[in-house]
Structures are given as structure tokens and as C-alpha cells.
């Protein structure tokens, strides 16, 4: 295949904790193997390796989607990636601190959100997309949501759980 663009969403509780005492953004204690500093560096190295590989195929777009466990940690990880690639024309890192993000490619519109308790219900996501991205909605044919918080669904295809609401696919892509 020839690729014109690669989408690599990150965040979505990738780091799992948000402070040095292994707690989430809301203060829930988590079991972690390793220290927060080490986890951050390993995640950064992993993402840089992935991005460097993927940009050989096509320009890479990296939207950072905030999770409910690592709200600030994932933002900091995104800032580090943004700084790493700020002069690279083949890599774009979206660190805008908003809960829902959208990516359009031709006739395809993809919405990205974590899907935790601070996010809308999955059944409401299609309508939210149509309101928040009116022009994109009108000019696209294929629309999907990619959500990262949930860990199971009614239907599973390969590693992605998927449901449909009002004809719009909502895929659950685990962190």
C-alpha cells in the first residue's frame, strides 16, 4: 500500500498514573511496576521509535487524547513529543488540551475521546460529532469514533470492540 498519512493517537491512560506516588488524576492509588519517571521515559522512547518508523511510510499525525488516569502525565508526554518533533515537517503532535479531537482525511471523519465518566455516553457521540464538526460532517461519508476507556463491548472484531449508534461506528481501542 501507499500511505498518504498515518494517524497515531496516544494518551488514553498510556501512563496509567499522574503523580510520583502512583495515583491517578483523581487520587486513586494504582499498582505500578516501576517509578513514574522511568515509565515516562520508556513511553517517550517507545513513541519516538514508533513515530520514527511510521514517518518512513507517510507523514504522522499524533493527537494526544487525555485519559482519566493520567490527565497531566499524558499532556506532558505530548509536550515532550511536540518538542522532539517541532522542526520535523513529517510529524504533527496535537497537544491542545481538549477532551475530544477530530481528524478528517478526505471523506472520512474520525472522532477521538477517552470515554471516561467525564466524556459523553457513547450513544451521544454521533450527534456531538455532527454539531461540533458541522462542515466536516456534511462533507464526509464515513464517520467513526475511537474511544479508549472501555475494556469490553457487545461485538469484537480482532482486537477492537465496536458498537454502532445511529449508523456511526464507535470503536473501543484499548490503551
N, C-alpha and C positions, 0 to 999 in steps of 0.2 A: 504494500500500500504506500501511497504518497500522502503524507500528512501536511496539512496547512497550519495546524495549531494543535497544541497539547494542553489539556486542562488538568491541573494537579491541585485540587482543593486540599488544604491542610487545616490543622486546628482540630475542632471537633473532639476535644479531650485527648489529643495525642499525648500530652504530657501528664494527664491524669491528676496532677496536683497544682496548687497555686502558691505555695509558700515553702519555707525551709523546714517546717515541722510536719510535712506530708498531709496537709489539709487541702480540701477543695476551696473554691472561691467562697463558698458558704460556710466553711469551717468544719466540714465533715472529715474526720480522720480516715486516711486510706493506707492500705498495706502497699508498700513500695519496696522493690529491691534496688537499693542504691540511693544516692543522695540527689537532691533536686538539681544541683549544679552539674553532676555527671549526666543525669537524664537529659537536661537541656542541651549539653554539648553533643551527646550521642544523637539526639533528634536533629540538631542542626547539621551534623556531619552526614546523617542519613539523607536528609532532604537535599543538601548540596550535591551529594552523589547522584540522587535521583534526577535532580534538575539538570546537572551536567550531562547525564546520559540522555535524557529526553530532548534537550536542546539540539542534539545531533540529528534528531528526526524533524523537528519543526520548532518555531517559537513556543515558549512555555508561558502559560498564564497560571499564577498561583494565588487564588483567592484564600485569604486566611479567615476561616469561619470560627467565631468564638464558641467555645463549649461552656457547659455549666460547671465543670470541674476546674478548668484551667484558664479562666477568663483572661487574666493578665499574663500568665505564662505563655499562652498561645500568641497573644499580641506581641510580647517581647520576642518570641521566636520569629514572628512575621517581620518585625523591625530588623532583626539580625539578617534575615534573608533579603529584605529590601536594601539594606546597606551593602550586603555582599554583592548584589547584582545591579546596583543603581546605575552603573555605566554600561550594562550589558543590554544591547538593543533586542536580544532574543529572549529576555526574561522580564516579565512584569509581575510584581508582587503587590496584591491589593491588600493593604493594611487598614483600610478605612474601618473604624470601629463601629460597624453596624451589624445587627443580628442577621439580616437577610441580604444575600447578594445574588446578582443575576449575571449570567453570561449568555450572550447571543452570538450565534455563528450561523450566518445565512438564515435559513428558515427554521432554525432550532433555537429555543429559549430554555435555558436551564436555571432554575432557582436553587439556591443553596442556603440551608439553615441547619442549625444543630438539632432542633426538635425537642429540646428540654421543656421544662414546665414554664419557662418564660417565653416560649415560642407559641404560635397559634397551633390549634389542632390540625392534624394532617388533612382532615376533610375540608378545612378552610383555606388551605394553601393555594388551590387553583384560583379561587376568587381574589385572594390577596395579590397573586401574580398579575391578574388581569387589571387590577386597579393600580398597583404600583408601577407597572410597566405597560401602560396603555398602548403606546406606539409599537413596542416590540411585540406585544400580544397580537395586535392587528396584522403585523407583517410576518408572523411566523405560522408554521403549520404544525410543527412538532414541539410539544412543551412537556417538561418534566421537572420534578423537584427531586433533589438529592438531600437526604436527611441522615444525620449521623448518630443520633442519641439512642434510638431504639435498637433492641437486640433480637427481635423476632417479629414475624408477621404471618399472615394467613397463607401466603404463597411465597415460595422461594425458588428462584432460578439461579443456578450456580451459587455464587457467594453473596448475591444481592437479594434481599427481601423486597417485595414490591406489592403495592396496592394501587387501585385506581379510584379517583374521586372525580366525578363529573367529566369523565373521559381523559383526565390528566393523570399520568403515571407519577406515583410518589415512590421513589426507590430508597431503601434504607441501606446505607453504605457505612459499615462499622468503621470506627477509628482504627 
